[in-house]
Amino acid sequence: MFPILYLSAGTCTTLIIIGGTTARTFYEVVCGDACGSVKPMTTTEWYWCLLVQLLCYHSCQTRILLLEFLWLELLLL
């Protein structure tokens, strides 16, 4: 059982890292030069956003609050 748990944790960590980096890259592509004056989130912040979204996937209210938080963070920066 230990090797399965060990591999699952490694796979989960890898998916979070890849997902956070992909989300950051997607934001940079979509936003482009229009967001030049906005300070982008750090890679660590993107990882936390992805992790919260994965953990709270079934809760629609949590996703709405997360999106509102991200929107406010972008407006305030």
N, CA, C and O atoms as a Tripos MOL2 file, in Angstrom:
@<TRIPOS>MOLECULE
protein
  308   307    77     0     0
PROTEIN
NO_CHARGES

@<TRIPOS>ATOM
      1 N           0.8190   -1.1890    0.0000 N.3       1 MET1
      2 CA          0.0000    0.0000    0.0000 C.3       1 MET1
      3 C           0.8690    1.2620    0.0000 C.2       1 MET1
      4 O           0.4710    2.2720   -0.5800 O.2       1 MET1
      5 N           2.0130    1.2290    0.6180 N.am      2 PHE2
      6 CA          2.8670    2.4140    0.6850 C.3       2 PHE2
      7 C           3.2970    2.9050   -0.6960 C.2       2 PHE2
      8 O           3.2440    4.1090   -0.9450 O.2       2 PHE2
      9 N           3.7270    2.0070   -1.6170 N.am      3 PRO3
     10 CA          4.1180    2.5210   -2.9420 C.3       3 PRO3
     11 C           2.9670    3.1860   -3.6900 C.2       3 PRO3
     12 O           3.1770    4.1620   -4.4110 O.2       3 PRO3
     13 N           1.7530    2.6650   -3.5240 N.am      4 ILE4
     14 CA          0.6020    3.2680   -4.2080 C.3       4 ILE4
     15 C           0.3460    4.6670   -3.6550 C.2       4 ILE4
     16 O           0.1130    5.6070   -4.4150 O.2       4 ILE4
     17 N           0.3880    4.7990   -2.3460 N.am      5 LEU5
     18 CA          0.1850    6.1070   -1.7270 C.3       5 LEU5
     19 C           1.2910    7.0760   -2.1310 C.2       5 LEU5
     20 O           1.0300    8.2450   -2.4150 O.2       5 LEU5
     21 N           2.5090    6.5890   -2.1550 N.am      6 TYR6
     22 CA          3.6500    7.4220   -2.5160 C.3       6 TYR6
     23 C           3.5170    7.9220   -3.9530 C.2       6 TYR6
     24 O           3.7550    9.0980   -4.2260 O.2       6 TYR6
     25 N           3.1400    7.0340   -4.8690 N.am      7 LEU7
     26 CA          2.9870    7.4300   -6.2700 C.3       7 LEU7
     27 C           1.7920    8.3540   -6.4600 C.2       7 LEU7
     28 O           1.8480    9.2770   -7.2720 O.2       7 LEU7
     29 N           0.7150    8.1160   -5.7230 N.am      8 SER8
     30 CA         -0.4600    8.9800   -5.8380 C.3       8 SER8
     31 C          -0.1450   10.4000   -5.3780 C.2       8 SER8
     32 O          -0.5570   11.3700   -6.0140 O.2       8 SER8
     33 N           0.5810   10.5170   -4.2790 N.am      9 ALA9
     34 CA          0.9370   11.8480   -3.7770 C.3       9 ALA9
     35 C           1.8500   12.5700   -4.7660 C.2       9 ALA9
     36 O           1.7060   13.7730   -4.9830 O.2       9 ALA9
     37 N           2.7830   11.8400   -5.3600 N.am     10 GLY10
     38 CA          3.6720   12.4490   -6.3530 C.3      10 GLY10
     39 C           2.9240   12.8920   -7.5890 C.2      10 GLY10
     40 O           3.1920   13.9610   -8.1360 O.2      10 GLY10
     41 N           1.9730   12.0620   -8.0350 N.am     11 THR11
     42 CA          1.1670   12.4110   -9.2060 C.3      11 THR11
     43 C           0.3110   13.6330   -8.9150 C.2      11 THR11
     44 O           0.2070   14.5290   -9.7530 O.2      11 THR11
     45 N          -0.3020   13.6810   -7.7400 N.am     12 CYS12
     46 CA         -1.1350   14.8210   -7.3650 C.3      12 CYS12
     47 C          -0.3100   16.1030   -7.3150 C.2      12 CYS12
     48 O          -0.7420   17.1410   -7.8160 O.2      12 CYS12
     49 N           0.8520   16.0340   -6.7220 N.am     13 THR13
     50 CA          1.7330   17.2030   -6.6450 C.3      13 THR13
     51 C           2.1460   17.6720   -8.0310 C.2      13 THR13
     52 O           2.1680   18.8710   -8.3070 O.2      13 THR13
     53 N           2.4700   16.7300   -8.8970 N.am     14 THR14
     54 CA          2.8570   17.0750  -10.2660 C.3      14 THR14
     55 C           1.7100   17.7470  -11.0060 C.2      14 THR14
     56 O           1.9250   18.7270  -11.7200 O.2      14 THR14
     57 N           0.4870   17.2300  -10.8450 N.am     15 LEU15
     58 CA         -0.6640   17.8290  -11.5170 C.3      15 LEU15
     59 C          -0.9390   19.2390  -11.0100 C.2      15 LEU15
     60 O          -1.3210   20.1120  -11.7890 O.2      15 LEU15
     61 N          -0.7510   19.4700   -9.7180 N.am     16 ILE16
     62 CA         -0.9500   20.8180   -9.1740 C.3      16 ILE16
     63 C           0.0940   21.7770   -9.7340 C.2      16 ILE16
     64 O          -0.2310   22.9120  -10.0830 O.2      16 ILE16
     65 N           1.3440   21.3330   -9.8220 N.am     17 ILE17
     66 CA          2.4030   22.1860  -10.3650 C.3      17 ILE17
     67 C           2.1400   22.4990  -11.8320 C.2      17 ILE17
     68 O           2.2450   23.6520  -12.2500 O.2      17 ILE17
     69 N           1.8010   21.4810  -12.6120 N.am     18 ILE18
     70 CA          1.5250   21.6920  -14.0400 C.3      18 ILE18
     71 C           0.2890   22.5680  -14.2140 C.2      18 ILE18
     72 O           0.2720   23.4580  -15.0650 O.2      18 ILE18
     73 N          -0.7510   22.3180  -13.4070 N.am     19 GLY19
     74 CA         -1.9780   23.1120  -13.5110 C.3      19 GLY19
     75 C          -1.7580   24.5660  -13.1520 C.2      19 GLY19
     76 O          -2.2930   25.4530  -13.8180 O.2      19 GLY19
     77 N          -0.9780   24.8310  -12.1080 N.am     20 GLY20
     78 CA         -0.6990   26.2140  -11.7160 C.3      20 GLY20
     79 C           0.0880   26.9550  -12.7780 C.2      20 GLY20
     80 O          -0.1920   28.1170  -13.0720 O.2      20 GLY20
     81 N           1.0660   26.2860  -13.3490 N.am     21 THR21
     82 CA          1.8710   26.9020  -14.4050 C.3      21 THR21
     83 C           1.0370   27.1360  -15.6540 C.2      21 THR21
     84 O           1.1770   28.1670  -16.3120 O.2      21 THR21
     85 N           0.1660   26.1820  -15.9850 N.am     22 THR22
     86 CA         -0.7010   26.3250  -17.1510 C.3      22 THR22
     87 C          -1.6860   27.4720  -16.9550 C.2      22 THR22
     88 O          -1.9350   28.2380  -17.8860 O.2      22 THR22
     89 N          -2.2480   27.6000  -15.7520 N.am     23 ALA23
     90 CA         -3.1720   28.7010  -15.4710 C.3      23 ALA23
     91 C          -2.4680   30.0460  -15.6150 C.2      23 ALA23
     92 O          -3.0390   30.9920  -16.1580 O.2      23 ALA23
     93 N          -1.2450   30.1330  -15.1360 N.am     24 ARG24
     94 CA         -0.4790   31.3810  -15.2490 C.3      24 ARG24
     95 C          -0.2070   31.7090  -16.7170 C.2      24 ARG24
     96 O          -0.3730   32.8530  -17.1390 O.2      24 ARG24
     97 N           0.2050   30.7160  -17.4870 N.am     25 THR25
     98 CA          0.4820   30.9230  -18.9080 C.3      25 THR25
     99 C          -0.7840   31.3150  -19.6580 C.2      25 THR25
    100 O          -0.7500   32.2000  -20.5130 O.2      25 THR25
    101 N          -1.9100   30.6560  -19.3400 N.am     26 PHE26
    102 CA         -3.1870   30.9830  -19.9780 C.3      26 PHE26
    103 C          -3.5720   32.4340  -19.6940 C.2      26 PHE26
    104 O          -4.0220   33.1430  -20.5940 O.2      26 PHE26
    105 N          -3.3970   32.8730  -18.4580 N.am     27 TYR27
    106 CA         -3.6980   34.2530  -18.0920 C.3      27 TYR27
    107 C          -2.8330   35.2240  -18.8860 C.2      27 TYR27
    108 O          -3.3290   36.2410  -19.3720 O.2      27 TYR27
    109 N          -1.5500   34.9210  -19.0220 N.am     28 GLU28
    110 CA         -0.6440   35.7960  -19.7620 C.3      28 GLU28
    111 C          -1.0310   35.8760  -21.2320 C.2      28 GLU28
    112 O          -0.9380   36.9430  -21.8380 O.2      28 GLU28
    113 N          -1.4630   34.7630  -21.8120 N.am     29 VAL29
    114 CA         -1.8590   34.7520  -23.2250 C.3      29 VAL29
    115 C          -3.1580   35.5160  -23.4220 C.2      29 VAL29
    116 O          -3.2720   36.3170  -24.3490 O.2      29 VAL29
    117 N          -4.1430   35.2770  -22.5560 N.am     30 VAL30
    118 CA         -5.4430   35.9290  -22.7040 C.3      30 VAL30
    119 C          -5.3470   37.4140  -22.3990 C.2      30 VAL30
    120 O          -5.9180   38.2340  -23.1180 O.2      30 VAL30
    121 N          -4.6390   37.7630  -21.3540 N.am     31 CYS31
    122 CA         -4.5480   39.1560  -20.9350 C.3      31 CYS31
    123 C          -3.6510   39.9570  -21.8740 C.2      31 CYS31
    124 O          -3.9980   41.0690  -22.2740 O.2      31 CYS31
    125 N          -2.5220   39.4010  -22.2160 N.am     32 GLY32
    126 CA         -1.6110   40.0440  -23.1530 C.3      32 GLY32
    127 C          -1.1460   41.4150  -22.7000 C.2      32 GLY32
    128 O          -0.8570   41.6220  -21.5210 O.2      32 GLY32
    129 N          -1.0740   42.3510  -23.6360 N.am     33 ASP33
    130 CA         -0.6040   43.7050  -23.3420 C.3      33 ASP33
    131 C          -1.6570   44.5510  -22.6350 C.2      33 ASP33
    132 O          -1.3350   45.5990  -22.0760 O.2      33 ASP33
    133 N          -2.9110   44.1060  -22.6560 N.am     34 ALA34
    134 CA         -3.9770   44.8780  -22.0250 C.3      34 ALA34
    135 C          -3.7950   44.9730  -20.5160 C.2      34 ALA34
    136 O          -4.2870   45.9130  -19.8910 O.2      34 ALA34
    137 N          -3.1050   44.0250  -19.9360 N.am     35 CYS35
    138 CA         -2.8950   44.0160  -18.4850 C.3      35 CYS35
    139 C          -1.4770   44.4190  -18.1320 C.2      35 CYS35
    140 O          -0.9220   43.9340  -17.1460 O.2      35 CYS35
    141 N          -0.8920   45.2870  -18.9110 N.am     36 GLY36
    142 CA          0.4860   45.6910  -18.6660 C.3      36 GLY36
    143 C           0.6780   46.4150  -17.3440 C.2      36 GLY36
    144 O           1.7260   46.2850  -16.7120 O.2      36 GLY36
    145 N          -0.3360   47.1870  -16.9160 N.am     37 SER37
    146 CA         -0.2000   47.9380  -15.6720 C.3      37 SER37
    147 C          -0.5880   47.1180  -14.4450 C.2      37 SER37
    148 O          -0.3500   47.5420  -13.3140 O.2      37 SER37
    149 N          -1.1790   45.9540  -14.6610 N.am     38 VAL38
    150 CA         -1.6150   45.1080  -13.5540 C.3      38 VAL38
    151 C          -0.4780   44.1870  -13.1410 C.2      38 VAL38
    152 O           0.1460   43.5400  -13.9830 O.2      38 VAL38
    153 N          -0.2130   44.1320  -11.8510 N.am     39 LYS39
    154 CA          0.8320   43.2300  -11.3460 C.3      39 LYS39
    155 C           0.2900   41.8010  -11.3600 C.2      39 LYS39
    156 O          -0.6930   41.5170  -10.6760 O.2      39 LYS39
    157 N           0.9030   40.9040  -12.1180 N.am     40 PRO40
    158 CA          0.3870   39.5340  -12.1760 C.3      40 PRO40
    159 C           0.6460   38.7910  -10.8710 C.2      40 PRO40
    160 O           1.5420   39.1400  -10.1020 O.2      40 PRO40
    161 N          -0.1620   37.7580  -10.6440 N.am     41 MET41
    162 CA          0.0330   36.9450   -9.4480 C.3      41 MET41
    163 C           1.3190   36.1420   -9.5820 C.2      41 MET41
    164 O           1.7650   35.8440  -10.6900 O.2      41 MET41
    165 N           1.8990   35.8010   -8.4620 N.am     42 THR42
    166 CA          3.1050   34.9790   -8.4780 C.3      42 THR42
    167 C           2.7310   33.5340   -8.7820 C.2      42 THR42
    168 O           1.5610   33.1570   -8.7260 O.2      42 THR42
    169 N           3.7320   32.7400   -9.1020 N.am     43 THR43
    170 CA          3.4920   31.3320   -9.3910 C.3      43 THR43
    171 C           2.8940   30.6280   -8.1820 C.2      43 THR43
    172 O           2.0200   29.7750   -8.3360 O.2      43 THR43
    173 N           3.3430   30.9640   -7.0020 N.am     44 THR44
    174 CA          2.7990   30.3540   -5.7870 C.3      44 THR44
    175 C           1.3250   30.6790   -5.6200 C.2      44 THR44
    176 O           0.5460   29.8160   -5.2170 O.2      44 THR44
    177 N           0.9330   31.9030   -5.9210 N.am     45 GLU45
    178 CA         -0.4800   32.2720   -5.8310 C.3      45 GLU45
    179 C          -1.3260   31.4900   -6.8390 C.2      45 GLU45
    180 O          -2.4530   31.1010   -6.5340 O.2      45 GLU45
    181 N          -0.7900   31.2630   -8.0220 N.am     46 TRP46
    182 CA         -1.5060   30.4480   -9.0070 C.3      46 TRP46
    183 C          -1.6710   29.0200   -8.5170 C.2      46 TRP46
    184 O          -2.7260   28.4180   -8.7150 O.2      46 TRP46
    185 N          -0.6400   28.4680   -7.8780 N.am     47 TYR47
    186 CA         -0.7440   27.1100   -7.3310 C.3      47 TYR47
    187 C          -1.8360   27.0400   -6.2740 C.2      47 TYR47
    188 O          -2.6160   26.0870   -6.2530 O.2      47 TYR47
    189 N          -1.9020   28.0370   -5.3970 N.am     48 TRP48
    190 CA         -2.9280   28.0490   -4.3660 C.3      48 TRP48
    191 C          -4.3190   28.1660   -4.9770 C.2      48 TRP48
    192 O          -5.2520   27.5150   -4.5080 O.2      48 TRP48
    193 N          -4.4720   28.9750   -6.0030 N.am     49 CYS49
    194 CA         -5.7740   29.1000   -6.6650 C.3      49 CYS49
    195 C          -6.2130   27.7760   -7.2620 C.2      49 CYS49
    196 O          -7.3680   27.3710   -7.1240 O.2      49 CYS49
    197 N          -5.2820   27.1050   -7.9260 N.am     50 LEU50
    198 CA         -5.6200   25.8130   -8.5090 C.3      50 LEU50
    199 C          -5.9440   24.8000   -7.4240 C.2      50 LEU50
    200 O          -6.8930   24.0300   -7.5680 O.2      50 LEU50
    201 N          -5.1830   24.7850   -6.3510 N.am     51 LEU51
    202 CA         -5.4140   23.8360   -5.2670 C.3      51 LEU51
    203 C          -6.7720   24.0680   -4.6180 C.2      51 LEU51
    204 O          -7.4990   23.1120   -4.3490 O.2      51 LEU51
    205 N          -7.1190   25.3130   -4.3660 N.am     52 VAL52
    206 CA         -8.4240   25.6270   -3.7770 C.3      52 VAL52
    207 C          -9.5370   25.2210   -4.7270 C.2      52 VAL52
    208 O         -10.5580   24.6900   -4.2910 O.2      52 VAL52
    209 N          -9.3560   25.4610   -6.0070 N.am     53 GLN53
    210 CA        -10.3740   25.0810   -6.9770 C.3      53 GLN53
    211 C         -10.5470   23.5690   -7.0270 C.2      53 GLN53
    212 O         -11.6740   23.0830   -7.1170 O.2      53 GLN53
    213 N          -9.4640   22.8260   -6.9720 N.am     54 LEU54
    214 CA         -9.5640   21.3690   -6.9910 C.3      54 LEU54
    215 C         -10.2150   20.8320   -5.7240 C.2      54 LEU54
    216 O         -11.0130   19.8960   -5.7890 O.2      54 LEU54
    217 N          -9.8900   21.4040   -4.5870 N.am     55 LEU55
    218 CA        -10.4630   20.9290   -3.3300 C.3      55 LEU55
    219 C         -11.9260   21.3080   -3.1780 C.2      55 LEU55
    220 O         -12.6890   20.5860   -2.5360 O.2      55 LEU55
    221 N         -12.3240   22.4240   -3.7570 N.am     56 CYS56
    222 CA        -13.6940   22.9200   -3.6030 C.3      56 CYS56
    223 C         -14.4770   22.8060   -4.9050 C.2      56 CYS56
    224 O         -15.3570   23.6260   -5.1670 O.2      56 CYS56
    225 N         -14.1800   21.8280   -5.7050 N.am     57 TYR57
    226 CA        -14.7590   21.7330   -7.0430 C.3      57 TYR57
    227 C         -16.2750   21.6030   -7.0070 C.2      57 TYR57
    228 O         -16.9610   22.1610   -7.8630 O.2      57 TYR57
    229 N         -16.8020   20.8810   -6.0380 N.am     58 HIS58
    230 CA        -18.2360   20.6110   -6.0120 C.3      58 HIS58
    231 C         -19.0440   21.7150   -5.3490 C.2      58 HIS58
    232 O         -20.2740   21.6540   -5.3430 O.2      58 HIS58
    233 N         -18.4060   22.6850   -4.8120 N.am     59 SER59
    234 CA        -19.1090   23.7680   -4.1470 C.3      59 SER59
    235 C         -19.1380   24.9930   -5.0580 C.2      59 SER59
    236 O         -18.1350   25.6910   -5.2110 O.2      59 SER59
    237 N         -20.2750   25.2390   -5.6470 N.am     60 CYS60
    238 CA        -20.4080   26.3630   -6.5840 C.3      60 CYS60
    239 C         -20.1800   27.6930   -5.8730 C.2      60 CYS60
    240 O         -19.5450   28.5910   -6.4260 O.2      60 CYS60
    241 N         -20.6870   27.8240   -4.6680 N.am     61 GLN61
    242 CA        -20.5270   29.0760   -3.9320 C.3      61 GLN61
    243 C         -19.0580   29.3790   -3.6810 C.2      61 GLN61
    244 O         -18.6370   30.5330   -3.7650 O.2      61 GLN61
    245 N         -18.2830   28.3560   -3.3750 N.am     62 THR62
    246 CA        -16.8600   28.5580   -3.1310 C.3      62 THR62
    247 C         -16.1640   29.0170   -4.3980 C.2      62 THR62
    248 O         -15.2910   29.8840   -4.3470 O.2      62 THR62
    249 N         -16.5430   28.4430   -5.5420 N.am     63 ARG63
    250 CA        -15.9380   28.8640   -6.8020 C.3      63 ARG63
    251 C         -16.2800   30.3130   -7.1130 C.2      63 ARG63
    252 O         -15.4360   31.0550   -7.6150 O.2      63 ARG63
    253 N         -17.4950   30.7170   -6.8220 N.am     64 ILE64
    254 CA        -17.8890   32.1060   -7.0670 C.3      64 ILE64
    255 C         -17.0810   33.0440   -6.1710 C.2      64 ILE64
    256 O         -16.5990   34.0790   -6.6290 O.2      64 ILE64
    257 N         -16.9350   32.6840   -4.8980 N.am     65 LEU65
    258 CA        -16.1430   33.5150   -3.9860 C.3      65 LEU65
    259 C         -14.6910   33.5880   -4.4210 C.2      65 LEU65
    260 O         -14.0640   34.6430   -4.3220 O.2      65 LEU65
    261 N         -14.1490   32.4700   -4.9050 N.am     66 LEU66
    262 CA        -12.7670   32.4610   -5.3770 C.3      66 LEU66
    263 C         -12.6040   33.3850   -6.5790 C.2      66 LEU66
    264 O         -11.6300   34.1340   -6.6580 O.2      66 LEU66
    265 N         -13.5460   33.3380   -7.5090 N.am     67 LEU67
    266 CA        -13.4680   34.2110   -8.6800 C.3      67 LEU67
    267 C         -13.5950   35.6790   -8.2790 C.2      67 LEU67
    268 O         -12.9020   36.5370   -8.8250 O.2      67 LEU67
    269 N         -14.4810   35.9650   -7.3260 N.am     68 GLU68
    270 CA        -14.6060   37.3400   -6.8500 C.3      68 GLU68
    271 C         -13.3120   37.8080   -6.1920 C.2      68 GLU68
    272 O         -12.8870   38.9470   -6.3850 O.2      68 GLU68
    273 N         -12.6890   36.9270   -5.4160 N.am     69 PHE69
    274 CA        -11.4230   37.2750   -4.7720 C.3      69 PHE69
    275 C         -10.3480   37.5690   -5.8110 C.2      69 PHE69
    276 O          -9.6170   38.5530   -5.6940 O.2      69 PHE69
    277 N         -10.2530   36.7130   -6.8300 N.am     70 LEU70
    278 CA         -9.2480   36.9310   -7.8760 C.3      70 LEU70
    279 C          -9.5170   38.2340   -8.6150 C.2      70 LEU70
    280 O          -8.5860   38.9770   -8.9250 O.2      70 LEU70
    281 N         -10.7810   38.5140   -8.8990 N.am     71 TRP71
    282 CA        -11.1300   39.7360   -9.6080 C.3      71 TRP71
    283 C         -10.7570   40.9580   -8.7700 C.2      71 TRP71
    284 O         -10.1910   41.9190   -9.2910 O.2      71 TRP71
    285 N         -11.0740   40.9240   -7.4720 N.am     72 LEU72
    286 CA        -10.7240   42.0460   -6.6040 C.3      72 LEU72
    287 C          -9.2130   42.2100   -6.4940 C.2      72 LEU72
    288 O          -8.7060   43.3310   -6.4630 O.2      72 LEU72
    289 N          -8.5010   41.0940   -6.4340 N.am     73 GLU73
    290 CA         -7.0400   41.1640   -6.3400 C.3      73 GLU73
    291 C          -6.4650   41.8240   -7.5930 C.2      73 GLU73
    292 O          -5.5360   42.6270   -7.5050 O.2      73 GLU73
    293 N          -7.0140   41.4870   -8.7490 N.am     74 LEU74
    294 CA         -6.5200   42.0880   -9.9880 C.3      74 LEU74
    295 C          -6.8540   43.5750  -10.0520 C.2      74 LEU74
    296 O          -6.0620   44.3720  -10.5550 O.2      74 LEU74
    297 N          -8.0220   43.9470   -9.5430 N.am     75 LEU75
    298 CA         -8.4090   45.3580   -9.5670 C.3      75 LEU75
    299 C          -7.5780   46.1980   -8.5980 C.2      75 LEU75
    300 O          -7.2660   47.3550   -8.8810 O.2      75 LEU75
    301 N          -7.2260   45.6140   -7.4650 N.am     76 LEU76
    302 CA         -6.5040   46.3750   -6.4510 C.3      76 LEU76
    303 C          -5.0170   46.4930   -6.7340 C.2      76 LEU76
    304 O          -4.3440   47.3490   -6.1590 O.2      76 LEU76
    305 N          -4.4920   45.6440   -7.6150 N.am     77 LEU77
    306 CA         -3.0500   45.6930   -7.8770 C.3      77 LEU77
    307 C          -2.7200   46.7620   -8.8370 C.2      77 LEU77
    308 O          -1.5510   46.9480   -9.1750 O.2      77 LEU77
@<TRIPOS>BOND
     1     1     2 1
     2     2     3 1
     3     3     4 2
     4     3     5 am
     5     5     6 1
     6     6     7 1
     7     7     8 2
     8     7     9 am
     9     9    10 1
    10    10    11 1
    11    11    12 2
    12    11    13 am
    13    13    14 1
    14    14    15 1
    15    15    16 2
    16    15    17 am
    17    17    18 1
    18    18    19 1
    19    19    20 2
    20    19    21 am
    21    21    22 1
    22    22    23 1
    23    23    24 2
    24    23    25 am
    25    25    26 1
    26    26    27 1
    27    27    28 2
    28    27    29 am
    29    29    30 1
    30    30    31 1
    31    31    32 2
    32    31    33 am
    33    33    34 1
    34    34    35 1
    35    35    36 2
    36    35    37 am
    37    37    38 1
    38    38    39 1
    39    39    40 2
    40    39    41 am
    41    41    42 1
    42    42    43 1
    43    43    44 2
    44    43    45 am
    45    45    46 1
    46    46    47 1
    47    47    48 2
    48    47    49 am
    49    49    50 1
    50    50    51 1
    51    51    52 2
    52    51    53 am
    53    53    54 1
    54    54    55 1
    55    55    56 2
    56    55    57 am
    57    57    58 1
    58    58    59 1
    59    59    60 2
    60    59    61 am
    61    61    62 1
    62    62    63 1
    63    63    64 2
    64    63    65 am
    65    65    66 1
    66    66    67 1
    67    67    68 2
    68    67    69 am
    69    69    70 1
    70    70    71 1
    71    71    72 2
    72    71    73 am
    73    73    74 1
    74    74    75 1
    75    75    76 2
    76    75    77 am
    77    77    78 1
    78    78    79 1
    79    79    80 2
    80    79    81 am
    81    81    82 1
    82    82    83 1
    83    83    84 2
    84    83    85 am
    85    85    86 1
    86    86    87 1
    87    87    88 2
    88    87    89 am
    89    89    90 1
    90    90    91 1
    91    91    92 2
    92    91    93 am
    93    93    94 1
    94    94    95 1
    95    95    96 2
    96    95    97 am
    97    97    98 1
    98    98    99 1
    99    99   100 2
   100    99   101 am
   101   101   102 1
   102   102   103 1
   103   103   104 2
   104   103   105 am
   105   105   106 1
   106   106   107 1
   107   107   108 2
   108   107   109 am
   109   109   110 1
   110   110   111 1
   111   111   112 2
   112   111   113 am
   113   113   114 1
   114   114   115 1
   115   115   116 2
   116   115   117 am
   117   117   118 1
   118   118   119 1
   119   119   120 2
   120   119   121 am
   121   121   122 1
   122   122   123 1
   123   123   124 2
   124   123   125 am
   125   125   126 1
   126   126   127 1
   127   127   128 2
   128   127   129 am
   129   129   130 1
   130   130   131 1
   131   131   132 2
   132   131   133 am
   133   133   134 1
   134   134   135 1
   135   135   136 2
   136   135   137 am
   137   137   138 1
   138   138   139 1
   139   139   140 2
   140   139   141 am
   141   141   142 1
   142   142   143 1
   143   143   144 2
   144   143   145 am
   145   145   146 1
   146   146   147 1
   147   147   148 2
   148   147   149 am
   149   149   150 1
   150   150   151 1
   151   151   152 2
   152   151   153 am
   153   153   154 1
   154   154   155 1
   155   155   156 2
   156   155   157 am
   157   157   158 1
   158   158   159 1
   159   159   160 2
   160   159   161 am
   161   161   162 1
   162   162   163 1
   163   163   164 2
   164   163   165 am
   165   165   166 1
   166   166   167 1
   167   167   168 2
   168   167   169 am
   169   169   170 1
   170   170   171 1
   171   171   172 2
   172   171   173 am
   173   173   174 1
   174   174   175 1
   175   175   176 2
   176   175   177 am
   177   177   178 1
   178   178   179 1
   179   179   180 2
   180   179   181 am
   181   181   182 1
   182   182   183 1
   183   183   184 2
   184   183   185 am
   185   185   186 1
   186   186   187 1
   187   187   188 2
   188   187   189 am
   189   189   190 1
   190   190   191 1
   191   191   192 2
   192   191   193 am
   193   193   194 1
   194   194   195 1
   195   195   196 2
   196   195   197 am
   197   197   198 1
   198   198   199 1
   199   199   200 2
   200   199   201 am
   201   201   202 1
   202   202   203 1
   203   203   204 2
   204   203   205 am
   205   205   206 1
   206   206   207 1
   207   207   208 2
   208   207   209 am
   209   209   210 1
   210   210   211 1
   211   211   212 2
   212   211   213 am
   213   213   214 1
   214   214   215 1
   215   215   216 2
   216   215   217 am
   217   217   218 1
   218   218   219 1
   219   219   220 2
   220   219   221 am
   221   221   222 1
   222   222   223 1
   223   223   224 2
   224   223   225 am
   225   225   226 1
   226   226   227 1
   227   227   228 2
   228   227   229 am
   229   229   230 1
   230   230   231 1
   231   231   232 2
   232   231   233 am
   233   233   234 1
   234   234   235 1
   235   235   236 2
   236   235   237 am
   237   237   238 1
   238   238   239 1
   239   239   240 2
   240   239   241 am
   241   241   242 1
   242   242   243 1
   243   243   244 2
   244   243   245 am
   245   245   246 1
   246   246   247 1
   247   247   248 2
   248   247   249 am
   249   249   250 1
   250   250   251 1
   251   251   252 2
   252   251   253 am
   253   253   254 1
   254   254   255 1
   255   255   256 2
   256   255   257 am
   257   257   258 1
   258   258   259 1
   259   259   260 2
   260   259   261 am
   261   261   262 1
   262   262   263 1
   263   263   264 2
   264   263   265 am
   265   265   266 1
   266   266   267 1
   267   267   268 2
   268   267   269 am
   269   269   270 1
   270   270   271 1
   271   271   272 2
   272   271   273 am
   273   273   274 1
   274   274   275 1
   275   275   276 2
   276   275   277 am
   277   277   278 1
   278   278   279 1
   279   279   280 2
   280   279   281 am
   281   281   282 1
   282   282   283 1
   283   283   284 2
   284   283   285 am
   285   285   286 1
   286   286   287 1
   287   287   288 2
   288   287   289 am
   289   289   290 1
   290   290   291 1
   291   291   292 2
   292   291   293 am
   293   293   294 1
   294   294   295 1
   295   295   296 2
   296   295   297 am
   297   297   298 1
   298   298   299 1
   299   299   300 2
   300   299   301 am
   301   301   302 1
   302   302   303 1
   303   303   304 2
   304   303   305 am
   305   305   306 1
   306   306   307 1
   307   307   308 2
@<TRIPOS>SUBSTRUCTURE
     1 MET1         2 RESIDUE 1 A MET
     2 PHE2         6 RESIDUE 1 A PHE
     3 PRO3        10 RESIDUE 1 A PRO
     4 ILE4        14 RESIDUE 1 A ILE
     5 LEU5        18 RESIDUE 1 A LEU
     6 TYR6        22 RESIDUE 1 A TYR
     7 LEU7        26 RESIDUE 1 A LEU
     8 SER8        30 RESIDUE 1 A SER
     9 ALA9        34 RESIDUE 1 A ALA
    10 GLY10       38 RESIDUE 1 A GLY
    11 THR11       42 RESIDUE 1 A THR
    12 CYS12       46 RESIDUE 1 A CYS
    13 THR13       50 RESIDUE 1 A THR
    14 THR14       54 RESIDUE 1 A THR
    15 LEU15       58 RESIDUE 1 A LEU
    16 ILE16       62 RESIDUE 1 A ILE
    17 ILE17       66 RESIDUE 1 A ILE
    18 ILE18       70 RESIDUE 1 A ILE
    19 GLY19       74 RESIDUE 1 A GLY
    20 GLY20       78 RESIDUE 1 A GLY
    21 THR21       82 RESIDUE 1 A THR
    22 THR22       86 RESIDUE 1 A THR
    23 ALA23       90 RESIDUE 1 A ALA
    24 ARG24       94 RESIDUE 1 A ARG
    25 THR25       98 RESIDUE 1 A THR
    26 PHE26      102 RESIDUE 1 A PHE
    27 TYR27      106 RESIDUE 1 A TYR
    28 GLU28      110 RESIDUE 1 A GLU
    29 VAL29      114 RESIDUE 1 A VAL
    30 VAL30      118 RESIDUE 1 A VAL
    31 CYS31      122 RESIDUE 1 A CYS
    32 GLY32      126 RESIDUE 1 A GLY
    33 ASP33      130 RESIDUE 1 A ASP
    34 ALA34      134 RESIDUE 1 A ALA
    35 CYS35      138 RESIDUE 1 A CYS
    36 GLY36      142 RESIDUE 1 A GLY
    37 SER37      146 RESIDUE 1 A SER
    38 VAL38      150 RESIDUE 1 A VAL
    39 LYS39      154 RESIDUE 1 A LYS
    40 PRO40      158 RESIDUE 1 A PRO
    41 MET41      162 RESIDUE 1 A MET
    42 THR42      166 RESIDUE 1 A THR
    43 THR43      170 RESIDUE 1 A THR
    44 THR44      174 RESIDUE 1 A THR
    45 GLU45      178 RESIDUE 1 A GLU
    46 TRP46      182 RESIDUE 1 A TRP
    47 TYR47      186 RESIDUE 1 A TYR
    48 TRP48      190 RESIDUE 1 A TRP
    49 CYS49      194 RESIDUE 1 A CYS
    50 LEU50      198 RESIDUE 1 A LEU
    51 LEU51      202 RESIDUE 1 A LEU
    52 VAL52      206 RESIDUE 1 A VAL
    53 GLN53      210 RESIDUE 1 A GLN
    54 LEU54      214 RESIDUE 1 A LEU
    55 LEU55      218 RESIDUE 1 A LEU
    56 CYS56      222 RESIDUE 1 A CYS
    57 TYR57      226 RESIDUE 1 A TYR
    58 HIS58      230 RESIDUE 1 A HIS
    59 SER59      234 RESIDUE 1 A SER
    60 CYS60      238 RESIDUE 1 A CYS
    61 GLN61      242 RESIDUE 1 A GLN
    62 THR62      246 RESIDUE 1 A THR
    63 ARG63      250 RESIDUE 1 A ARG
    64 ILE64      254 RESIDUE 1 A ILE
    65 LEU65      258 RESIDUE 1 A LEU
    66 LEU66      262 RESIDUE 1 A LEU
    67 LEU67      266 RESIDUE 1 A LEU
    68 GLU68      270 RESIDUE 1 A GLU
    69 PHE69      274 RESIDUE 1 A PHE
    70 LEU70      278 RESIDUE 1 A LEU
    71 TRP71      282 RESIDUE 1 A TRP
    72 LEU72      286 RESIDUE 1 A LEU
    73 GLU73      290 RESIDUE 1 A GLU
    74 LEU74      294 RESIDUE 1 A LEU
    75 LEU75      298 RESIDUE 1 A LEU
    76 LEU76      302 RESIDUE 1 A LEU
    77 LEU77      306 RESIDUE 1 A LEU
